[in-house]
Amino acid sequence: MGRIFHFLNKTKVFRGLTEQEFAWVLYDVGNSAFTMLACSLIPIWFKSMAIGTAPGQISADRATAYYSISIALVTVLVALLGPVCGALADHKDSKKIFFTTVTALGVTGCILNGFVTGWVVFIVINIITRICYNASLMFYDSMLNDVTTEERMDEVSSYGFAWGYIGSCIPFLIALIAYVLGPDMLGKLSGGVSKAIGFTVTALWWLIVTIPLIRSYQQKNYVEKEPHAVRNAFGRILKMLKNIALHDKKVLFFLIAFFLYIDGVGTIIDNCINIGTDLNLNTVGQVIFLLATQVVAFVGSMIFAKLSKKYDTVTLILVCIAGYFCVALYALMLRTLVHFAILAFGVGCFQGSIQSLSRSYYSKIIPAENSGEYFGLYDIFCKGASFLGSAVIAAVKLAGGTINVAVACLAIFFALGFVFLKIADKQECAREQ
């Protein structure tokens, strides 16, 4: 890792990062590969195994329903377990152990799914893998307080998201080529081989770029270990929630703001393909522009990383929210693939930045020694994002409205998020009291 660091640190883009900051950034590069696979090819491979008339196979409708239920189950379990695991990880010398364990389980699950042939086993392993993946992100986000200083959090967090977008494309393109060569398209590879390549490459990429962080990470902020750790963890969580509700108004209003605007962000991202489908746009063209969005998101995140040196974090987040507000209203004009490309470009400009800056800002306003349990709460808001916005889109569509109007209605989420973030910014930080 040292040789890699010294080589890359000489380049313009990584110059100035410490070894720990660089190792932390690399994990965003690794885990993003699984995100890309999960959003695209995993549902396809699942349905190819599940749908059919052979014994044990099911209908397309049931396959879609079961897969949706599995994703919902992951969300619920992560929400329930996140704060508790985060609180336990805050104990001295515990965070690396928790992070390493869930990452190892996630990587193992990813590899195993490439070789299983039954859809029931596949979906069970996928649930476990996703839970471990989401848990690793919670621990990873909470490490930011340990790997850098408060002054550099915005820049380092933005680097993570930026290189995550680019890095995820490398293993994904290999997985995509394997899929194209598979039975659904060119037929040069069997379905089993195609799937095995996709999952294995993704898992190995995830593992390799995680090793530097595991080797170099040192937990600087912690609470002392105590007897009855699990029981006391619940007590600490209740204390945290009470403190936020009654005293720490800055965190409270930020979480409200974050929930609103990140719900809008998540809804737009989750419904991109649905938008294009409703408008009868070319599917291949949509996929190409969505991949191009990864590059735009990289550039956008790097620009905001540089801007974070000159402007305060809240101002930059407000700019991102305003940008998404305009994107939502622009949806009223969507008619052609060119319009879709412009929409995707707008999303890419602010996608990585609004997430990275929110992460770093939250790190600044929470107690560093309790970052695990606080990010467990943050993760609930983050992973639960888009359900309210999706409900709005469903309601508009059921009422007879167009997809254009449905997406435009999301502008209210960004407007309210903007207002609550302004309120949060005016509150005194309990961490500094």
Secondary structure, DSSP 8 states (H G I E B T S, - for coil): -HHHHHHHHTSTTTTT--HHHHHHHHHHHHHHHHHHHHHHHHHHHHHHHHBSSSTT-B-HHHHHHHHHHHHHHHHHHHHHHHHHHHHHHTBTTTHHHHHHHHHHHHHHHHHHHTT---HHHHHHHHHHHHHHHHHHHHHHHHTHHHHS-GGGHHHHHHHHHHHHHHHHHHHHHHHHHHHHTSTTTT-SS-HHHHHHHHHHHHHHHHHHTTHHHHHH----S-B---SSHHHHHHHHHHHHHHHHHHT-HHHHHHHHHHHHHHHHHHHHHHTHHHHHHHTT--HHHHHHHHHHHHHHHHHHHHHHHHHTTTS-HHHHHHHHHHHHHHHHHHGGG--SHHHHHHHHHHHHHHHHHHHHHHHHHHHHHS-GGGHHHHHHHHHHHHHTTTHHHHHHHHHHHHTT--HHHHHHTTHHHHHHHHHHHHHHHHS--GGG-
